[in-house]
Amino acid sequence: MTTDPIHEVPEGIEQLLEIMRRLRDPVGGCPWDIEQDFSTISPYTIEEAYEVDDAIARGDMADLKSELGDLLFQSVFQAQIAADKGLFNFQDVAKAISEKMIDRHPHVFADESNEKSADQQTRDWEKVKAAERERRGETRVLDGVAMGLPALMRAQKLQKRAARVGFDWPDASHVLDKIREEAAELEEARDTLSQAEVFEEFGDLLFVVVNLGRHLGVDAEEALRACNAKFTRRFNSVEDALKARGKTPDQSDLAEMDALWNEVRAADKVAK
């Protein structure tokens, strides 16, 4: 029996890079891995990032280690695709991010003072990023906000970017007024306008609610994710209560399920 040379490569990132190279090798590689490209792998990259976040939220460190490995593999996969096309390789990626981090932290890696406040460091960071965007030819205020971000996250980033140049409400009370205005417009659209206009007004309302979160210091994406988890947990409790009665949800009705829901909510408040 011969030993696969892959086991002779030093463990760690070098071995992972060699594994990826082997998987993409046209001779003897994995057919599925070989036929992938940037666009087909991208959904998996996004999914793995969310699974990292989920492991953190659950406080599962063993799972976090595994999910971070999966996410790292996605970076290695994308870099290997680029290398196969003669564009760049993983070492180029690592070198570029290293240089970027050094440039963005002159208070750590250069001769600048390290006694700046966190707010000042944030302002300096934004200046460096603005200069980077300008070098890329991104001259408009909203240029560079990634299109592929989840909608709530992108809305918040767009609003934050606009706020930097003064396009913002002075405080949360003004945003609440705008929410009432948008809610009224949505109600009117529902009653008198087309579905396309309802769609637009609903989007406007969501956008303003995200802005309220920003003014309150609440991340809209994280808040909705937490609410989704809460809803799932509470509905599961309602389903468990129905099961104890010998029923399934489709054998119940709204009145019964709503009463059980209120019991779950009350129990949550007591637990807090």
FENTARA-V339806 format. One record per pair of residues at least 6 apart in sequence whose ideal C-beta (glycine too) atoms are under 8 Angstrom apart, sorted by the first residue. I is the first residue (numbers start at 0). GAP is how many residues later the second one is. Records with the same first field share a line. If there is no record, write none. Layout:
I: GAP + GAP
This chain:
5: 9 + 12 + 13 + 16
8: 6 + 9
15: 56 + 57 + 60
16: 59 + 63 + 73
19: 53 + 56 + 57 + 60
20: 59
21: 6 + 7
22: 6 + 7 + 10 + 11 + 57
23: 6 + 9 + 10 + 56 + 57 + 60
24: 9
25: 8
32: 44
35: 41 + 45
36: 44
37: 40 + 43 + 44
40: 33 + 36 + 37 + 40
41: 106
43: 30
44: 26 + 29 + 30 + 33
45: 102
47: 19 + 22 + 23 + 25 + 26
48: 22
50: 16 + 19 + 20
51: 12 + 15 + 16 + 18 + 19
53: 13
54: 6 + 8 + 9 + 11 + 12
55: 8
56: 168 + 172
74: 15 + 18
75: 14
78: 9 + 10 + 11 + 13 + 14
79: 9 + 10
81: 6 + 7
82: 6 + 7
99: 32
101: 7 + 8
102: 25
103: 21 + 24 + 25
105: 6 + 18
106: 6 + 7 + 9 + 14 + 17
107: 6
115: 8
125: 38
132: 10 + 11
135: 8
137: 6
140: 20 + 21 + 23 + 24
141: 16 + 19 + 20
144: 9 + 12 + 13 + 16
145: 8
146: 7
148: 8
149: 71
150: 55
151: 54 + 58 + 68 + 69 + 72
152: 67 + 68
154: 51 + 52 + 55 + 56 + 65
155: 54 + 55 + 57 + 58 + 63 + 64 + 65
158: 9 + 48 + 51 + 52 + 55
159: 54
161: 6
162: 51
168: 6 + 9 + 42 + 46
170: 44
171: 40 + 43 + 44
174: 33 + 36 + 37 + 40
175: 36
177: 30 + 33
178: 26 + 29 + 30 + 33
181: 19 + 22 + 23 + 26
182: 22
184: 16 + 19
185: 12 + 15 + 16 + 18 + 19
188: 8 + 9 + 11 + 12
189: 8
192: 8
208: 11
209: 10
212: 6 + 7 + 10
213: 6
233: 27 + 30 + 31 + 34
234: 26
236: 23 + 27
237: 11 + 19 + 22 + 23 + 26
238: 9 + 10
240: 19 + 22 + 23
241: 6 + 7 + 9 + 10 + 14 + 15 + 18
248: 8
